[in-house]
């Protein structure tokens, strides 16, 4: 009989510990869910504005976004329009595609004439830290600002030293660099096509 108690005691103890921790985690989740959603919303707004070249302190983002950004629904996805005193300053599009190790997702912004890439921001990726993961670093993202292109062409992003090159690839991360270029060229073509239909 003592052996039966010795076996059951740890089982009951583990069940009790599991129940207590599950309830604790559920309670914490319930308490923080609104705050998490607010932070995710802020991060999305910050990425959209960063791509458009609007750099603001965090506390100014919600008011600016509310006053100047409009979401436009299309049959091929949502686009965002930034309008300021002088008219439309940017259109922003959420892009996604296959990187070296998983999906790469972000936002890219074009000017009102659809012939200048204003900027971009990556919001998620699974690329190797220190190599392909460097796509999230400012030096890499900032080189995509103000790139002029012909909307009729199919290669908007070209790595140097190729003829017509306009950005630098990441040294040692050829796979990720190629993936980013392909994603951006495809996404920009899609975006221009959508804008031609709805604007």
Backbone as ProteinMPNN parsed JSONL, in Angstrom:
{"seq_chain_A": "XXXXXXXXXXXXXXXXXXXXXXXXXXXXXXXXXXXXXXXXXXXXXXXXXXXXXXXXXXXXXXXXXXXXXXXXXXXXXXXXXXXXXXXXXXXXXXXXXXXXXXXXXXXXXXXXXXXXXXXXXXXXXXXXXXXXXXXXXXXXXXXXXXXXXXXXXXXXXXXXXXXXXXXXXXXXXXXXXXXXXXXXXXXXXXXXXXXXXXX", "coords_chain_A": {"N_chain_A": [[0.811, -1.221, 0.0], [1.921, 1.343, 0.796], [3.586, 1.711, -1.383], [1.818, 2.269, -3.453], [0.84, 4.774, -2.672], [3.183, 6.214, -2.824], [3.54, 6.3, -5.537], [1.219, 7.616, -6.481], [1.264, 10.14, -5.248], [3.304, 11.879, -6.469], [2.088, 12.083, -8.986], [-0.403, 13.363, -8.487], [0.633, 15.724, -7.435], [1.988, 16.809, -9.637], [-0.183, 17.235, -11.34], [-1.571, 19.164, -9.874], [0.338, 21.263, -9.815], [0.473, 21.786, -12.57], [-2.16, 22.663, -13.093], [-2.269, 24.991, -11.484], [-0.238, 26.623, -12.643], [-1.202, 26.825, -15.254], [-3.617, 28.199, -14.86], [-2.539, 30.568, -13.837], [-1.051, 31.529, -16.046], [-3.122, 31.843, -17.906], [-4.598, 33.844, -16.647], [-2.739, 35.982, -16.596], [-2.446, 36.339, -19.349], [-5.05, 37.154, -20.02], [-5.201, 39.565, -18.641], [-3.23, 41.104, -19.887], [-3.818, 41.155, -22.603], [-5.075, 43.264, -24.038], [-3.139, 45.283, -23.902], [-1.038, 44.048, -25.281], [-2.175, 43.854, -27.843], [-2.438, 46.59, -28.392], [0.269, 47.348, -28.492], [1.141, 45.806, -30.682], [-0.401, 46.946, -32.699], [0.646, 49.555, -32.665], [3.275, 49.009, -33.461], [2.832, 48.104, -36.087], [1.774, 50.444, -37.264], [3.988, 52.113, -36.942], [5.844, 50.834, -38.628], [4.607, 51.127, -41.131], [4.627, 53.925, -41.402], [7.39, 54.379, -41.208], [8.307, 53.148, -43.568], [7.22, 54.937, -45.377], [8.792, 57.076, -44.936], [8.226, 58.713, -42.843], [9.275, 59.708, -39.907], [8.804, 59.494, -36.618], [8.603, 60.217, -33.053], [7.628, 57.586, -30.785], [5.359, 58.274, -29.206], [4.036, 60.144, -30.753], [3.06, 58.849, -32.931], [0.384, 57.502, -32.996], [-1.521, 59.703, -33.148], [-0.673, 61.111, -35.468], [-0.959, 59.085, -37.383], [-3.711, 58.562, -37.264], [-4.71, 60.984, -38.237], [-3.602, 61.241, -40.8], [-3.344, 58.852, -42.313], [-4.914, 56.549, -44.441], [-6.652, 53.54, -44.877], [-7.07, 51.549, -47.694], [-9.219, 49.328, -49.146], [-8.724, 46.701, -51.413], [-9.348, 44.297, -54.037], [-7.134, 42.771, -54.067], [-5.819, 42.947, -51.707], [-5.033, 45.086, -48.871], [-4.149, 48.516, -49.079], [-2.271, 51.398, -48.048], [-2.688, 54.882, -47.645], [-0.881, 57.818, -47.361], [-1.673, 60.997, -46.558], [-0.986, 64.404, -46.673], [-0.798, 67.958, -46.032], [-0.179, 68.983, -48.612], [-1.301, 67.1, -50.321], [-1.424, 63.664, -51.492], [1.227, 61.818, -50.181], [2.386, 59.34, -50.076], [2.001, 55.856, -50.921], [1.407, 52.76, -49.424], [2.295, 49.327, -49.159], [1.765, 46.011, -48.08], [4.087, 43.469, -48.155], [5.034, 40.08, -48.863], [7.048, 37.145, -48.968], [9.124, 34.326, -49.953], [11.991, 33.767, -48.089], [15.385, 32.805, -47.398], [15.2, 30.986, -45.255], [12.567, 31.034, -44.484], [9.428, 32.849, -44.448], [9.503, 36.273, -45.503], [8.359, 39.313, -44.463], [6.954, 42.551, -44.839], [6.676, 46.166, -45.272], [6.382, 48.324, -48.077], [6.865, 51.49, -49.62], [5.589, 53.701, -52.059], [5.886, 56.705, -54.044], [3.463, 59.31, -54.914], [3.398, 59.325, -57.663], [4.078, 56.823, -58.442], [6.686, 56.126, -59.188], [8.908, 56.198, -57.617], [10.616, 54.566, -55.082], [9.992, 55.009, -51.83], [10.785, 53.924, -49.44], [11.273, 51.129, -47.151], [10.256, 48.594, -44.78], [11.019, 45.831, -42.753], [8.999, 43.483, -41.166], [8.858, 40.908, -40.202], [10.892, 37.968, -40.247], [12.888, 35.005, -40.876], [15.579, 34.862, -41.124], [19.143, 34.15, -40.967], [20.678, 35.167, -37.994], [23.019, 37.842, -37.875], [23.864, 37.377, -40.435], [21.916, 36.926, -43.025], [19.937, 37.992, -41.449], [20.574, 40.603, -41.148], [19.087, 42.211, -42.765], [17.254, 43.632, -41.34], [18.63, 45.711, -40.263], [19.362, 49.201, -39.966], [21.194, 50.411, -41.845], [20.958, 48.807, -44.076], [18.212, 48.931, -44.768], [17.864, 51.686, -45.15], [19.14, 52.276, -47.558], [17.296, 51.864, -49.506], [15.767, 54.078, -49.807], [14.232, 56.612, -51.709], [14.668, 55.601, -54.313], [14.533, 55.923, -57.679], [12.621, 54.782, -60.479], [11.573, 53.187, -63.562], [8.248, 52.622, -64.076], [7.432, 50.855, -66.033], [9.361, 48.979, -66.325], [10.685, 45.733, -65.263], [12.53, 45.137, -63.378], [13.23, 46.595, -60.605], [14.81, 46.795, -58.359], [18.209, 46.483, -58.191], [21.219, 44.934, -57.579], [24.397, 46.362, -56.856], [27.574, 45.411, -58.167], [26.26, 45.387, -60.623], [25.141, 46.571, -63.86], [23.267, 49.525, -63.679], [22.823, 49.199, -61.025], [21.396, 49.814, -57.806], [21.372, 49.391, -55.079], [23.172, 47.878, -52.305], [24.05, 44.469, -51.808], [23.96, 42.114, -49.043], [26.96, 41.246, -47.699], [28.142, 37.961, -47.663], [25.659, 36.889, -47.377], [24.241, 35.864, -49.615], [22.037, 34.305, -50.489], [19.825, 35.281, -48.989], [19.902, 37.977, -49.777], [19.363, 37.77, -52.54], [16.804, 36.675, -52.37], [15.391, 38.774, -51.12], [15.629, 40.781, -53.093], [14.182, 39.553, -55.217], [11.64, 39.279, -54.024], [10.975, 41.985, -53.561], [11.024, 43.116, -56.184], [8.973, 41.651, -57.411], [6.811, 42.292, -55.685], [6.674, 45.078, -55.922], [5.931, 45.334, -58.597], [3.393, 44.13, -58.497], [2.144, 45.905, -56.73], [2.205, 48.364, -58.128], [0.542, 47.66, -60.241], [-1.884, 47.287, -58.84], [-2.29, 49.9, -57.877], [-2.618, 51.294, -60.281], [-5.09, 50.357, -60.997], [-6.862, 51.196, -58.973], [-6.437, 53.877, -58.286]], "CA_chain_A": [[0.0, 0.0, 0.0], [2.756, 2.537, 0.762], [4.124, 1.908, -2.727], [0.771, 2.904, -4.256], [0.83, 6.187, -2.28], [4.4, 6.827, -3.353], [3.349, 6.497, -6.979], [0.138, 8.577, -6.725], [1.59, 11.472, -4.738], [3.916, 12.727, -7.505], [1.122, 12.323, -10.072], [-1.323, 14.408, -8.019], [1.404, 16.95, -7.282], [2.221, 17.358, -10.984], [-1.473, 17.734, -11.835], [-1.836, 20.403, -9.147], [1.266, 22.29, -10.318], [0.049, 22.111, -13.937], [-3.398, 23.455, -13.013], [-1.943, 26.311, -10.925], [0.505, 27.419, -13.619], [-2.088, 27.089, -16.393], [-4.512, 29.282, -14.444], [-1.743, 31.794, -13.726], [-0.753, 32.006, -17.398], [-4.38, 32.297, -18.505], [-4.94, 35.116, -16.009], [-1.8, 36.988, -17.103], [-2.809, 36.569, -20.74], [-6.296, 37.923, -20.043], [-4.922, 40.908, -18.131], [-2.325, 41.844, -20.778], [-4.152, 41.001, -24.032], [-5.329, 44.57, -24.653], [-1.854, 45.971, -24.017], [-0.302, 43.385, -26.366], [-2.798, 44.282, -29.105], [-2.08, 47.995, -28.608], [1.679, 47.402, -28.899], [1.233, 45.27, -32.043], [-0.964, 47.974, -33.576], [1.632, 50.637, -32.727], [4.408, 48.525, -34.259], [2.387, 48.106, -37.484], [1.699, 51.845, -37.699], [5.356, 52.608, -37.013], [6.452, 50.259, -39.838], [3.981, 51.772, -42.294], [5.147, 55.292, -41.493], [8.835, 54.304, -41.483], [8.453, 52.876, -44.998], [6.87, 56.159, -46.102], [9.757, 58.122, -44.622], [7.722, 59.55, -41.753], [9.971, 59.247, -38.714], [8.248, 60.212, -35.475], [8.72, 59.513, -31.771], [6.523, 56.643, -30.575], [4.153, 58.88, -28.635], [3.363, 60.957, -31.767], [2.595, 58.003, -34.034], [-1.072, 57.288, -33.107], [-2.239, 60.899, -33.604], [-0.328, 61.363, -36.864], [-1.548, 58.017, -38.19], [-5.167, 58.798, -37.299], [-5.009, 62.176, -39.026], [-3.026, 61.275, -42.147], [-3.266, 57.567, -43.015], [-6.188, 55.923, -44.789], [-6.539, 52.182, -45.418], [-7.923, 51.346, -48.863], [-9.422, 47.903, -49.429], [-8.786, 46.309, -52.819], [-9.584, 42.852, -54.145], [-5.832, 42.102, -53.959], [-5.192, 43.297, -50.439], [-5.171, 46.438, -48.358], [-3.045, 49.447, -49.249], [-2.394, 52.541, -47.155], [-2.37, 56.161, -48.289], [-0.499, 58.896, -46.448], [-2.035, 62.294, -47.131], [-0.625, 65.552, -45.856], [-1.36, 69.225, -46.503], [0.003, 69.155, -50.053], [-1.895, 65.991, -51.06], [-0.917, 62.329, -51.174], [2.693, 61.77, -50.172], [2.871, 57.961, -50.201], [1.141, 54.674, -50.88], [2.169, 51.697, -48.761], [1.799, 47.983, -49.479], [2.359, 44.926, -47.281], [4.611, 42.422, -49.032], [5.525, 38.848, -48.238], [7.638, 36.216, -49.919], [9.997, 33.312, -49.377], [13.401, 34.058, -47.891], [16.229, 31.619, -47.393], [14.766, 30.031, -44.229], [11.143, 31.191, -44.174], [8.801, 34.023, -45.055], [9.935, 37.638, -45.198], [7.187, 40.176, -44.566], [7.236, 43.944, -44.518], [5.922, 47.2, -45.973], [7.135, 49.186, -48.974], [6.121, 52.707, -49.932], [5.861, 54.394, -53.322], [5.37, 58.076, -54.06], [2.157, 59.477, -55.559], [3.53, 59.1, -59.109], [4.43, 55.404, -58.611], [7.981, 55.937, -59.851], [9.992, 56.31, -56.633], [10.495, 53.778, -53.861], [10.286, 55.918, -50.725], [11.446, 53.179, -48.382], [10.652, 49.863, -46.773], [10.562, 48.088, -43.44], [10.751, 44.403, -42.582], [8.337, 43.266, -39.876], [9.167, 39.559, -39.719], [11.688, 37.095, -41.107], [13.57, 33.92, -40.16], [16.921, 34.778, -41.696], [20.215, 33.857, -40.017], [21.209, 36.341, -37.286], [24.394, 38.2, -38.214], [24.056, 37.253, -41.886], [20.694, 37.397, -43.675], [19.149, 38.759, -40.488], [20.974, 42.013, -41.209], [18.114, 42.991, -43.538], [16.527, 44.494, -40.404], [19.481, 46.796, -39.81], [19.058, 50.493, -40.6], [22.034, 50.7, -43.003], [20.441, 48.078, -45.236], [16.892, 49.458, -45.131], [17.932, 53.088, -45.577], [19.613, 52.426, -48.935], [16.149, 51.745, -50.41], [15.03, 55.348, -49.822], [14.367, 57.522, -52.85], [15.11, 54.944, -55.548], [13.662, 56.212, -58.814], [12.578, 53.674, -61.434], [10.569, 53.249, -64.62], [7.19, 51.652, -63.743], [7.25, 49.887, -67.111], [10.403, 47.96, -66.215], [10.342, 44.651, -64.346], [13.594, 45.007, -62.379], [13.328, 47.897, -59.937], [15.921, 46.687, -57.419], [19.359, 45.824, -58.821], [22.389, 45.041, -56.707], [25.673, 46.758, -57.434], [28.037, 46.329, -59.215], [25.599, 45.161, -61.913], [24.738, 47.816, -64.522], [22.016, 50.059, -63.148], [22.691, 48.832, -59.617], [20.973, 50.926, -56.959], [21.555, 49.051, -53.66], [24.203, 46.884, -52.027], [23.646, 43.215, -51.175], [24.624, 41.849, -47.768], [28.115, 40.374, -47.888], [28.042, 36.691, -46.952], [24.253, 36.456, -47.287], [23.788, 35.925, -51.005], [20.698, 33.721, -50.608], [18.845, 36.231, -48.463], [19.915, 39.164, -50.631], [18.638, 37.429, -53.771], [15.392, 36.507, -52.017], [14.821, 40.114, -50.894], [15.501, 41.44, -54.393], [13.079, 38.944, -55.957], [10.384, 39.637, -53.352], [10.675, 43.399, -53.783], [10.685, 43.352, -57.588], [7.631, 41.09, -57.65], [5.823, 43.036, -54.908], [6.516, 46.409, -56.498], [5.137, 45.182, -59.828], [2.008, 43.894, -58.061], [1.648, 47.131, -56.119], [1.949, 49.338, -59.196], [-0.648, 47.17, -60.942], [-3.042, 47.595, -57.995], [-2.481, 51.35, -57.852], [-3.15, 51.702, -61.586], [-6.505, 49.974, -61.049], [-7.727, 51.825, -57.965], [-6.172, 55.307, -58.06]], "C_chain_A": [[0.846, 1.273, 0.0], [3.303, 2.81, -0.632], [3.098, 2.612, -3.615], [0.71, 4.403, -3.956], [2.057, 6.907, -2.849], [4.278, 7.114, -4.85], [2.324, 7.602, -7.235], [0.488, 9.997, -6.294], [2.262, 12.35, -5.806], [2.958, 13.047, -8.654], [0.175, 13.443, -9.688], [-0.607, 15.757, -7.901], [1.633, 17.615, -8.645], [0.935, 17.915, -11.586], [-1.791, 19.071, -11.183], [-0.96, 21.538, -9.653], [0.847, 22.739, -11.721], [-1.185, 23.004, -13.93], [-3.092, 24.872, -12.525], [-1.24, 27.176, -11.962], [-0.337, 27.744, -14.845], [-3.047, 28.229, -16.065], [-3.767, 30.61, -14.351], [-1.456, 32.382, -15.101], [-2.003, 32.535, -18.096], [-4.791, 33.655, -17.948], [-4.051, 36.239, -16.516], [-2.135, 37.343, -18.547], [-4.054, 37.451, -20.84], [-6.061, 39.372, -19.625], [-4.139, 41.735, -19.154], [-2.739, 41.842, -22.244], [-4.401, 42.332, -24.725], [-4.028, 45.34, -24.871], [-1.018, 45.38, -25.153], [-0.851, 43.818, -27.718], [-2.456, 45.731, -29.425], [-0.643, 48.124, -29.094], [1.876, 46.87, -30.318], [0.705, 46.277, -33.052], [0.014, 49.132, -33.751], [2.81, 50.244, -33.603], [4.056, 48.523, -35.753], [2.351, 49.526, -38.03], [3.091, 52.434, -37.864], [6.049, 52.101, -38.278], [5.906, 50.904, -41.103], [4.55, 53.17, -42.482], [6.641, 55.31, -41.798], [9.066, 54.072, -42.976], [8.19, 54.131, -45.816], [7.831, 57.301, -45.826], [9.293, 59.086, -43.549], [8.303, 58.998, -40.458], [9.542, 60.103, -37.535], [8.583, 59.488, -34.185], [7.476, 58.665, -31.535], [5.238, 57.311, -30.111], [3.381, 59.712, -29.655], [2.726, 60.121, -32.872], [1.077, 57.854, -34.087], [-1.831, 58.494, -33.644], [-1.951, 61.196, -35.07], [-1.014, 60.35, -37.776], [-3.048, 58.247, -38.366], [-5.521, 59.948, -38.235], [-4.608, 62.059, -40.492], [-3.037, 59.977, -42.938], [-4.66, 56.983, -43.215], [-5.905, 54.534, -45.351], [-7.547, 52.034, -46.557], [-8.009, 49.855, -49.158], [-9.471, 47.685, -50.939], [-9.016, 44.804, -52.867], [-8.269, 42.067, -54.062], [-5.084, 42.507, -52.69], [-5.361, 44.767, -50.09], [-3.929, 47.264, -48.687], [-3.314, 50.648, -48.339], [-1.949, 53.793, -47.89], [-2.026, 57.18, -47.208], [-0.787, 60.205, -47.157], [-1.657, 63.392, -46.156], [-1.178, 66.805, -46.522], [-1.268, 69.384, -48.017], [-0.606, 68.058, -50.902], [-1.292, 64.665, -50.632], [0.604, 62.327, -51.237], [3.221, 60.353, -50.352], [1.712, 56.973, -50.252], [1.987, 53.535, -50.332], [1.476, 50.363, -48.976], [2.513, 46.958, -48.603], [2.822, 43.831, -48.242], [5.028, 41.206, -48.216], [6.063, 37.928, -49.325], [8.589, 35.271, -49.214], [11.435, 33.791, -49.305], [14.193, 32.774, -47.933], [15.699, 30.563, -46.434], [13.286, 30.126, -43.89], [10.615, 32.453, -44.836], [9.457, 35.317, -44.594], [8.73, 38.536, -45.46], [7.565, 41.596, -44.186], [6.315, 44.879, -45.263], [6.865, 47.958, -46.885], [6.248, 50.358, -49.364], [6.57, 53.289, -51.258], [5.314, 55.807, -53.235], [4.073, 58.131, -54.862], [2.204, 59.247, -57.062], [3.92, 57.668, -59.452], [5.762, 55.189, -59.312], [9.177, 56.132, -58.91], [9.676, 55.426, -55.435], [10.93, 54.682, -52.713], [11.029, 55.22, -49.59], [10.726, 51.881, -48.109], [11.007, 49.532, -45.333], [10.194, 46.611, -43.407], [10.121, 44.201, -41.207], [8.547, 41.855, -39.336], [9.992, 38.807, -40.753], [12.352, 36.048, -40.232], [15.008, 33.765, -40.65], [17.986, 34.656, -40.601], [20.723, 35.118, -39.331], [22.674, 36.578, -37.653], [24.723, 38.068, -39.686], [22.815, 37.813, -42.576], [19.822, 38.232, -42.759], [19.486, 40.238, -40.487], [20.045, 42.843, -42.082], [17.311, 43.929, -42.639], [17.346, 45.686, -39.934], [19.238, 48.062, -40.632], [19.881, 50.739, -41.86], [21.503, 50.014, -44.26], [19.116, 48.682, -45.705], [16.98, 50.866, -45.714], [18.418, 53.259, -47.014], [18.476, 52.28, -49.959], [15.339, 53.037, -50.493], [15.321, 56.142, -51.098], [14.879, 56.89, -54.127], [14.092, 55.222, -56.653], [13.743, 55.063, -59.825], [11.518, 53.949, -62.486], [9.503, 52.207, -64.311], [6.975, 50.586, -64.81], [8.29, 48.761, -67.067], [9.966, 46.864, -65.255], [11.422, 44.406, -63.292], [13.821, 46.383, -61.761], [14.532, 47.936, -58.995], [17.023, 45.87, -58.073], [20.549, 46.019, -57.898], [23.612, 45.499, -57.49], [26.625, 45.57, -57.312], [27.39, 46.094, -60.571], [25.217, 46.499, -62.533], [23.367, 48.26, -64.011], [21.804, 49.747, -61.68], [22.342, 50.021, -58.743], [21.065, 50.634, -55.458], [22.667, 48.017, -53.531], [23.591, 45.647, -51.386], [24.371, 43.083, -49.838], [25.745, 40.851, -48.021], [27.968, 39.118, -47.034], [26.626, 36.167, -46.818], [23.614, 36.548, -48.671], [22.361, 35.416, -51.154], [19.617, 34.675, -50.144], [18.758, 37.471, -49.347], [19.137, 38.92, -51.917], [17.144, 37.299, -53.497], [14.718, 37.86, -51.831], [14.626, 40.833, -52.225], [14.31, 40.885, -55.177], [11.723, 39.309, -55.355], [10.005, 41.077, -53.674], [10.303, 43.686, -55.23], [9.289, 42.834, -57.913], [6.563, 41.92, -56.951], [5.6, 44.434, -55.466], [5.707, 46.361, -57.788], [3.662, 44.967, -59.49], [1.383, 45.189, -57.544], [1.313, 48.185, -57.174], [0.703, 48.955, -59.975], [-1.924, 47.496, -60.164], [-3.332, 49.084, -58.012], [-3.063, 51.85, -59.168], [-4.647, 51.408, -61.683], [-7.377, 50.848, -60.141], [-7.522, 53.327, -57.786], [-6.541, 56.121, -59.308]], "O_chain_A": [[0.523, 2.209, -0.732], [3.471, 3.962, -1.032], [3.462, 3.455, -4.437], [0.546, 5.213, -4.869], [1.974, 8.052, -3.293], [4.861, 8.075, -5.353], [2.532, 8.441, -8.112], [0.045, 10.958, -6.922], [1.815, 13.476, -6.024], [3.004, 14.136, -9.225], [-0.035, 14.373, -10.467], [-1.174, 16.8, -8.227], [1.489, 18.829, -8.784], [0.956, 18.943, -12.261], [-2.228, 20.006, -11.854], [-1.444, 22.644, -9.893], [0.863, 23.932, -12.024], [-1.253, 23.985, -14.671], [-3.596, 25.844, -13.087], [-1.603, 28.337, -12.146], [-0.203, 28.826, -15.418], [-3.267, 29.119, -16.887], [-4.296, 31.653, -14.736], [-1.597, 33.587, -15.306], [-1.952, 33.55, -18.79], [-5.274, 34.514, -18.685], [-4.538, 37.325, -16.833], [-2.11, 38.514, -18.923], [-4.103, 38.379, -21.647], [-6.652, 40.292, -20.189], [-4.362, 42.94, -19.273], [-2.069, 42.472, -23.061], [-3.99, 42.521, -25.87], [-3.844, 45.974, -25.91], [-0.368, 46.113, -25.899], [-0.086, 44.116, -28.635], [-2.213, 46.073, -30.582], [-0.357, 48.91, -29.997], [2.679, 47.412, -31.077], [1.279, 46.45, -34.127], [0.191, 49.633, -34.862], [3.291, 51.05, -34.399], [4.882, 48.897, -36.587], [2.84, 49.785, -39.13], [3.347, 53.171, -38.816], [6.765, 52.858, -38.933], [6.657, 51.193, -42.034], [4.912, 53.554, -43.594], [7.109, 56.157, -42.559], [9.919, 54.72, -43.582], [8.851, 54.37, -46.827], [7.705, 58.376, -46.413], [9.885, 60.149, -43.36], [7.876, 57.951, -39.972], [9.873, 61.287, -37.458], [8.824, 58.281, -34.199], [6.396, 58.989, -32.029], [4.151, 56.956, -30.567], [2.193, 59.969, -29.459], [1.935, 60.637, -33.662], [0.506, 58.065, -35.157], [-2.696, 58.34, -34.506], [-2.867, 61.499, -35.835], [-1.578, 60.71, -38.81], [-3.582, 58.14, -39.47], [-6.523, 59.886, -38.946], [-5.21, 62.711, -41.346], [-2.761, 59.999, -44.138], [-5.471, 56.929, -42.29], [-5.028, 54.367, -46.199], [-8.726, 52.353, -46.403], [-6.993, 49.2, -49.392], [-10.174, 48.398, -51.654], [-8.892, 44.118, -51.852], [-8.286, 40.838, -53.994], [-3.858, 42.413, -52.624], [-5.781, 45.577, -50.917], [-2.802, 46.778, -48.586], [-4.448, 50.878, -47.918], [-0.978, 53.782, -48.647], [-2.787, 57.378, -46.261], [-0.227, 60.493, -48.215], [-1.967, 63.321, -44.967], [-1.947, 66.711, -47.478], [-2.209, 69.88, -48.637], [-0.439, 68.083, -52.122], [-0.72, 64.551, -49.547], [1.197, 62.775, -52.219], [4.375, 60.17, -50.738], [0.627, 57.205, -49.719], [3.141, 53.363, -50.724], [0.248, 50.272, -48.976], [3.726, 47.034, -48.411], [2.036, 43.33, -49.045], [5.332, 41.309, -47.027], [5.584, 37.939, -50.459], [8.831, 35.402, -48.014], [12.029, 34.172, -50.314], [13.718, 31.762, -48.449], [15.735, 29.373, -46.747], [12.802, 29.348, -43.068], [11.281, 33.049, -45.682], [9.904, 35.438, -43.453], [8.154, 38.518, -46.548], [8.402, 41.812, -43.31], [5.3, 44.458, -45.819], [8.014, 48.213, -46.523], [5.025, 50.229, -49.428], [7.763, 53.365, -51.55], [4.4, 56.084, -52.458], [3.637, 57.125, -55.421], [1.169, 59.0, -57.681], [4.075, 57.333, -60.627], [5.95, 54.164, -59.968], [10.32, 56.219, -59.36], [8.6, 55.525, -54.845], [12.093, 55.075, -52.63], [11.805, 55.846, -48.868], [9.715, 51.563, -48.735], [11.926, 50.106, -44.749], [9.178, 46.2, -43.968], [10.642, 44.686, -40.203], [8.427, 41.633, -38.131], [9.82, 38.979, -41.96], [12.382, 36.173, -39.008], [15.58, 32.676, -40.596], [17.746, 35.019, -39.45], [21.158, 36.05, -40.008], [23.466, 35.638, -37.733], [25.742, 38.584, -40.145], [22.67, 39.029, -42.702], [19.058, 39.08, -43.221], [18.767, 41.041, -39.892], [20.193, 44.064, -42.14], [16.75, 44.914, -43.119], [16.815, 46.58, -39.275], [18.948, 48.001, -41.827], [19.341, 51.226, -42.853], [21.583, 50.558, -45.361], [18.923, 48.915, -46.898], [16.261, 51.201, -46.655], [18.139, 54.285, -47.634], [18.674, 52.543, -51.145], [14.322, 53.079, -51.185], [16.47, 56.32, -51.504], [15.474, 57.581, -54.954], [12.937, 54.807, -56.566], [14.796, 54.452, -60.002], [10.673, 54.83, -62.322], [9.81, 51.015, -64.284], [6.404, 49.532, -64.53], [8.115, 47.72, -67.7], [8.995, 47.032, -64.517], [11.251, 43.562, -62.413], [14.517, 47.225, -62.328], [15.188, 48.968, -58.85], [16.814, 44.72, -58.461], [20.849, 47.14, -57.485], [23.836, 45.084, -58.628], [26.464, 44.777, -56.384], [27.917, 46.555, -61.583], [24.992, 47.469, -61.809], [22.433, 47.463, -63.927], [20.726, 50.0, -61.142], [22.905, 51.104, -58.9], [20.856, 51.535, -54.645], [23.054, 47.369, -54.503], [22.719, 45.755, -50.525], [25.286, 43.852, -49.542], [25.504, 39.744, -48.501], [27.704, 39.199, -45.835], [26.408, 35.116, -46.214], [22.597, 37.213, -48.868], [21.558, 36.022, -51.863], [18.607, 34.858, -50.824], [17.664, 37.957, -49.632], [18.344, 39.763, -52.337], [16.318, 37.754, -54.289], [13.61, 38.078, -52.32], [13.575, 41.428, -52.461], [13.521, 41.648, -55.736], [10.774, 39.61, -56.08], [8.858, 41.361, -54.019], [9.355, 44.429, -55.481], [8.518, 43.498, -58.606], [5.526, 42.224, -57.542], [4.471, 44.925, -55.485], [4.89, 47.245, -58.044], [2.784, 45.554, -60.123], [0.245, 45.523, -57.876], [0.26, 48.82, -57.115], [-0.101, 49.816, -60.332], [-2.921, 47.926, -60.745], [-4.486, 49.493, -58.146], [-3.914, 52.74, -59.168], [-5.383, 52.121, -62.367], [-8.5, 51.198, -60.505], [-8.369, 53.987, -57.184], [-6.39, 57.342, -59.315]]}, "name": "protein", "num_of_chains": 1, "seq": "XXXXXXXXXXXXXXXXXXXXXXXXXXXXXXXXXXXXXXXXXXXXXXXXXXXXXXXXXXXXXXXXXXXXXXXXXXXXXXXXXXXXXXXXXXXXXXXXXXXXXXXXXXXXXXXXXXXXXXXXXXXXXXXXXXXXXXXXXXXXXXXXXXXXXXXXXXXXXXXXXXXXXXXXXXXXXXXXXXXXXXXXXXXXXXXXXXXXXXX"}
